[in-house]
Amino acid sequence: MRKLERLSERQQNILRFMDRYVAANGFPPTIREIGEATEINSTSVVNYNLNKLVKLGYLIRTATKSRGLRLVKPMSDRPVRAGSALTVELRGLIVAGDPVESFTDTNEDPVEVVPSMLGGYDPSEVFAVRVKGDSMIDAMIQDGDVVILKRVDTARSGEMVAVWLESTGETTLKYLFHEEGGKIRLQPAHPTMEPRYVNARECRVQGRVLSVIRVVK
């Protein structure tokens, strides 16, 4: 990241506040929160400075989200406080193997995660599932692990996602690839398992993997 001295005092204050906020909460602040914390009364002035910081390469901004701000690089290496742990809904089991009926209910409590595991997303935008099977073993995901996923309904080729197969009511965790002819390839990460090909219109993406909680056996 460039030296802060090249920025105005107002822009430095915005970055410092965002750094502290993300470290404490695991997701970025809103424009209104930034204005209140840095004593900028006008949201248009906050917007102007945020756009300048984006142009200078300090921030990435998603205009369609109220918390769509991302620091390109944290300003500090401060450790996450124990009290800043977050909870994520655990929706049940997902199979990393042959697909089974969509998300089995396990009645488990929410899982605690550190903010860095959410990739800067708000906890309301993510969910967790426990993995059953070893088809993603070469991706360092094994039976019993918990994966944290961002709620999405589309995916790019090569992303690891949870998908629901509409025609059979099944769900599975795989790498997804878009193939010719409207096909989707669901690719396991296992040396002896073959990919599965399905029609794109039957494949509903439910989440993209952000991180994994390893269960030590």
Contacts in CASP RR format, 6 or more apart in sequence:
PFRMAT RR
TARGET T0000
AUTHOR 0000-0000-0000
METHOD contacts of the structure
MODEL  1
MRKLERLSERQQNILRFMDRYVAANGFPPTIREIGEATEINSTSVVNYNL
NKLVKLGYLIRTATKSRGLRLVKPMSDRPVRAGSALTVELRGLIVAGDPV
ESFTDTNEDPVEVVPSMLGGYDPSEVFAVRVKGDSMIDAMIQDGDVVILK
RVDTARSGEMVAVWLESTGETTLKYLFHEEGGKIRLQPAHPTMEPRYVNA
RECRVQGRVLSVIRVVK
1 58 0 8 1.000
1 72 0 8 1.000
1 73 0 8 1.000
1 75 0 8 1.000
2 56 0 8 1.000
2 57 0 8 1.000
2 58 0 8 1.000
4 12 0 8 1.000
4 15 0 8 1.000
4 75 0 8 1.000
6 56 0 8 1.000
7 15 0 8 1.000
7 53 0 8 1.000
7 56 0 8 1.000
7 58 0 8 1.000
8 49 0 8 1.000
10 38 0 8 1.000
10 40 0 8 1.000
10 49 0 8 1.000
11 49 0 8 1.000
11 52 0 8 1.000
11 53 0 8 1.000
13 38 0 8 1.000
14 34 0 8 1.000
14 38 0 8 1.000
14 46 0 8 1.000
14 49 0 8 1.000
14 50 0 8 1.000
14 53 0 8 1.000
15 53 0 8 1.000
15 58 0 8 1.000
15 71 0 8 1.000
15 75 0 8 1.000
16 75 0 8 1.000
17 29 0 8 1.000
17 34 0 8 1.000
17 37 0 8 1.000
17 38 0 8 1.000
18 28 0 8 1.000
18 29 0 8 1.000
18 34 0 8 1.000
18 59 0 8 1.000
18 69 0 8 1.000
18 71 0 8 1.000
19 71 0 8 1.000
19 74 0 8 1.000
19 75 0 8 1.000
19 76 0 8 1.000
21 28 0 8 1.000
21 29 0 8 1.000
21 33 0 8 1.000
21 37 0 8 1.000
22 28 0 8 1.000
22 71 0 8 1.000
22 74 0 8 1.000
22 115 0 8 1.000
22 120 0 8 1.000
23 74 0 8 1.000
23 76 0 8 1.000
23 78 0 8 1.000
23 80 0 8 1.000
23 84 0 8 1.000
23 115 0 8 1.000
24 81 0 8 1.000
24 84 0 8 1.000
24 115 0 8 1.000
25 84 0 8 1.000
25 86 0 8 1.000
25 115 0 8 1.000
26 84 0 8 1.000
26 86 0 8 1.000
26 115 0 8 1.000
26 116 0 8 1.000
26 118 0 8 1.000
26 119 0 8 1.000
26 120 0 8 1.000
27 67 0 8 1.000
27 115 0 8 1.000
27 118 0 8 1.000
27 120 0 8 1.000
27 121 0 8 1.000
27 122 0 8 1.000
27 123 0 8 1.000
28 67 0 8 1.000
28 68 0 8 1.000
28 69 0 8 1.000
28 70 0 8 1.000
28 71 0 8 1.000
28 120 0 8 1.000
29 37 0 8 1.000
29 67 0 8 1.000
29 69 0 8 1.000
30 66 0 8 1.000
30 67 0 8 1.000
31 43 0 8 1.000
31 46 0 8 1.000
31 47 0 8 1.000
31 50 0 8 1.000
31 66 0 8 1.000
32 43 0 8 1.000
34 40 0 8 1.000
34 46 0 8 1.000
34 50 0 8 1.000
35 41 0 8 1.000
35 43 0 8 1.000
35 46 0 8 1.000
38 46 0 8 1.000
40 46 0 8 1.000
40 49 0 8 1.000
50 59 0 8 1.000
50 61 0 8 1.000
50 69 0 8 1.000
51 61 0 8 1.000
53 59 0 8 1.000
54 60 0 8 1.000
54 61 0 8 1.000
57 72 0 8 1.000
58 71 0 8 1.000
58 72 0 8 1.000
59 69 0 8 1.000
59 70 0 8 1.000
59 71 0 8 1.000
59 72 0 8 1.000
60 69 0 8 1.000
60 70 0 8 1.000
60 72 0 8 1.000
61 68 0 8 1.000
61 69 0 8 1.000
61 70 0 8 1.000
62 68 0 8 1.000
62 69 0 8 1.000
62 70 0 8 1.000
67 122 0 8 1.000
70 120 0 8 1.000
80 114 0 8 1.000
80 115 0 8 1.000
80 116 0 8 1.000
84 114 0 8 1.000
84 115 0 8 1.000
85 112 0 8 1.000
85 113 0 8 1.000
85 114 0 8 1.000
86 112 0 8 1.000
86 113 0 8 1.000
86 114 0 8 1.000
86 115 0 8 1.000
86 118 0 8 1.000
86 123 0 8 1.000
87 110 0 8 1.000
87 111 0 8 1.000
87 112 0 8 1.000
87 113 0 8 1.000
87 123 0 8 1.000
88 110 0 8 1.000
88 111 0 8 1.000
88 112 0 8 1.000
88 113 0 8 1.000
88 118 0 8 1.000
88 123 0 8 1.000
88 126 0 8 1.000
88 127 0 8 1.000
88 128 0 8 1.000
88 148 0 8 1.000
89 110 0 8 1.000
89 127 0 8 1.000
89 128 0 8 1.000
90 106 0 8 1.000
90 108 0 8 1.000
90 109 0 8 1.000
90 110 0 8 1.000
90 111 0 8 1.000
90 127 0 8 1.000
90 128 0 8 1.000
90 129 0 8 1.000
90 130 0 8 1.000
90 146 0 8 1.000
91 103 0 8 1.000
91 127 0 8 1.000
91 128 0 8 1.000
91 129 0 8 1.000
92 103 0 8 1.000
92 104 0 8 1.000
92 105 0 8 1.000
92 106 0 8 1.000
92 108 0 8 1.000
92 129 0 8 1.000
92 130 0 8 1.000
93 103 0 8 1.000
93 104 0 8 1.000
93 106 0 8 1.000
93 129 0 8 1.000
93 130 0 8 1.000
93 131 0 8 1.000
93 132 0 8 1.000
94 103 0 8 1.000
94 129 0 8 1.000
94 130 0 8 1.000
94 131 0 8 1.000
94 132 0 8 1.000
94 147 0 8 1.000
94 162 0 8 1.000
94 171 0 8 1.000
94 172 0 8 1.000
94 173 0 8 1.000
95 131 0 8 1.000
95 132 0 8 1.000
95 133 0 8 1.000
95 135 0 8 1.000
95 171 0 8 1.000
95 172 0 8 1.000
95 173 0 8 1.000
96 131 0 8 1.000
96 132 0 8 1.000
96 133 0 8 1.000
96 134 0 8 1.000
96 135 0 8 1.000
96 136 0 8 1.000
96 141 0 8 1.000
96 143 0 8 1.000
96 172 0 8 1.000
96 173 0 8 1.000
96 174 0 8 1.000
96 188 0 8 1.000
97 132 0 8 1.000
97 133 0 8 1.000
97 134 0 8 1.000
97 135 0 8 1.000
97 136 0 8 1.000
97 172 0 8 1.000
97 173 0 8 1.000
97 188 0 8 1.000
97 193 0 8 1.000
98 172 0 8 1.000
99 165 0 8 1.000
99 168 0 8 1.000
99 170 0 8 1.000
99 171 0 8 1.000
99 172 0 8 1.000
99 196 0 8 1.000
100 132 0 8 1.000
100 170 0 8 1.000
100 171 0 8 1.000
100 172 0 8 1.000
101 169 0 8 1.000
101 170 0 8 1.000
101 171 0 8 1.000
102 164 0 8 1.000
102 169 0 8 1.000
102 170 0 8 1.000
102 171 0 8 1.000
103 129 0 8 1.000
103 171 0 8 1.000
106 130 0 8 1.000
108 130 0 8 1.000
110 128 0 8 1.000
111 128 0 8 1.000
111 146 0 8 1.000
111 213 0 8 1.000
113 128 0 8 1.000
113 148 0 8 1.000
113 211 0 8 1.000
113 213 0 8 1.000
117 148 0 8 1.000
117 210 0 8 1.000
117 211 0 8 1.000
117 213 0 8 1.000
118 126 0 8 1.000
118 148 0 8 1.000
118 210 0 8 1.000
118 211 0 8 1.000
119 210 0 8 1.000
119 211 0 8 1.000
121 150 0 8 1.000
121 210 0 8 1.000
125 150 0 8 1.000
125 151 0 8 1.000
126 148 0 8 1.000
126 149 0 8 1.000
126 150 0 8 1.000
126 151 0 8 1.000
126 210 0 8 1.000
127 148 0 8 1.000
127 149 0 8 1.000
127 151 0 8 1.000
127 207 0 8 1.000
128 146 0 8 1.000
128 147 0 8 1.000
128 148 0 8 1.000
128 149 0 8 1.000
128 213 0 8 1.000
129 146 0 8 1.000
129 147 0 8 1.000
129 149 0 8 1.000
129 162 0 8 1.000
129 173 0 8 1.000
130 144 0 8 1.000
130 145 0 8 1.000
130 146 0 8 1.000
131 141 0 8 1.000
131 142 0 8 1.000
131 143 0 8 1.000
131 144 0 8 1.000
131 145 0 8 1.000
131 146 0 8 1.000
131 147 0 8 1.000
131 173 0 8 1.000
132 143 0 8 1.000
132 144 0 8 1.000
133 142 0 8 1.000
133 143 0 8 1.000
133 144 0 8 1.000
134 142 0 8 1.000
134 143 0 8 1.000
134 190 0 8 1.000
135 173 0 8 1.000
135 174 0 8 1.000
135 188 0 8 1.000
135 189 0 8 1.000
135 190 0 8 1.000
135 193 0 8 1.000
136 142 0 8 1.000
136 160 0 8 1.000
136 173 0 8 1.000
136 174 0 8 1.000
136 188 0 8 1.000
136 189 0 8 1.000
136 190 0 8 1.000
137 189 0 8 1.000
137 190 0 8 1.000
138 189 0 8 1.000
138 190 0 8 1.000
138 191 0 8 1.000
139 160 0 8 1.000
139 175 0 8 1.000
139 189 0 8 1.000
140 212 0 8 1.000
140 214 0 8 1.000
141 147 0 8 1.000
141 173 0 8 1.000
141 189 0 8 1.000
141 212 0 8 1.000
142 214 0 8 1.000
142 215 0 8 1.000
144 215 0 8 1.000
145 212 0 8 1.000
145 213 0 8 1.000
145 214 0 8 1.000
145 215 0 8 1.000
146 212 0 8 1.000
146 213 0 8 1.000
146 215 0 8 1.000
147 162 0 8 1.000
147 173 0 8 1.000
147 209 0 8 1.000
147 211 0 8 1.000
147 212 0 8 1.000
147 213 0 8 1.000
148 209 0 8 1.000
148 210 0 8 1.000
148 211 0 8 1.000
148 212 0 8 1.000
148 213 0 8 1.000
149 161 0 8 1.000
149 162 0 8 1.000
149 206 0 8 1.000
149 207 0 8 1.000
149 208 0 8 1.000
149 209 0 8 1.000
149 210 0 8 1.000
150 207 0 8 1.000
150 208 0 8 1.000
150 210 0 8 1.000
151 206 0 8 1.000
151 207 0 8 1.000
152 161 0 8 1.000
152 205 0 8 1.000
152 206 0 8 1.000
152 207 0 8 1.000
152 208 0 8 1.000
153 204 0 8 1.000
153 205 0 8 1.000
153 206 0 8 1.000
154 205 0 8 1.000
155 161 0 8 1.000
155 176 0 8 1.000
155 205 0 8 1.000
155 207 0 8 1.000
155 208 0 8 1.000
157 176 0 8 1.000
157 177 0 8 1.000
157 178 0 8 1.000
158 175 0 8 1.000
158 176 0 8 1.000
158 177 0 8 1.000
158 187 0 8 1.000
159 175 0 8 1.000
159 176 0 8 1.000
159 208 0 8 1.000
159 209 0 8 1.000
160 173 0 8 1.000
160 174 0 8 1.000
160 175 0 8 1.000
160 176 0 8 1.000
160 208 0 8 1.000
160 209 0 8 1.000
161 173 0 8 1.000
161 174 0 8 1.000
161 175 0 8 1.000
161 176 0 8 1.000
161 205 0 8 1.000
161 206 0 8 1.000
161 207 0 8 1.000
161 208 0 8 1.000
161 209 0 8 1.000
162 171 0 8 1.000
162 172 0 8 1.000
162 173 0 8 1.000
162 205 0 8 1.000
162 206 0 8 1.000
162 207 0 8 1.000
162 209 0 8 1.000
163 171 0 8 1.000
163 172 0 8 1.000
163 174 0 8 1.000
163 176 0 8 1.000
163 184 0 8 1.000
163 186 0 8 1.000
163 203 0 8 1.000
163 204 0 8 1.000
163 205 0 8 1.000
163 206 0 8 1.000
164 170 0 8 1.000
164 171 0 8 1.000
164 203 0 8 1.000
164 204 0 8 1.000
164 206 0 8 1.000
165 171 0 8 1.000
165 172 0 8 1.000
165 198 0 8 1.000
165 202 0 8 1.000
165 203 0 8 1.000
165 204 0 8 1.000
166 201 0 8 1.000
166 202 0 8 1.000
166 203 0 8 1.000
166 204 0 8 1.000
167 198 0 8 1.000
167 199 0 8 1.000
167 202 0 8 1.000
171 206 0 8 1.000
172 186 0 8 1.000
173 209 0 8 1.000
174 186 0 8 1.000
174 187 0 8 1.000
174 188 0 8 1.000
174 196 0 8 1.000
175 186 0 8 1.000
175 187 0 8 1.000
175 188 0 8 1.000
175 189 0 8 1.000
176 184 0 8 1.000
176 185 0 8 1.000
176 186 0 8 1.000
176 187 0 8 1.000
176 203 0 8 1.000
176 205 0 8 1.000
177 184 0 8 1.000
177 185 0 8 1.000
177 187 0 8 1.000
178 184 0 8 1.000
178 185 0 8 1.000
178 200 0 8 1.000
179 185 0 8 1.000
179 197 0 8 1.000
182 199 0 8 1.000
182 200 0 8 1.000
182 201 0 8 1.000
183 197 0 8 1.000
183 198 0 8 1.000
183 199 0 8 1.000
183 200 0 8 1.000
184 197 0 8 1.000
184 198 0 8 1.000
184 199 0 8 1.000
184 200 0 8 1.000
184 203 0 8 1.000
185 195 0 8 1.000
185 196 0 8 1.000
185 197 0 8 1.000
186 195 0 8 1.000
186 196 0 8 1.000
186 197 0 8 1.000
186 198 0 8 1.000
186 203 0 8 1.000
187 195 0 8 1.000
188 194 0 8 1.000
188 195 0 8 1.000
END
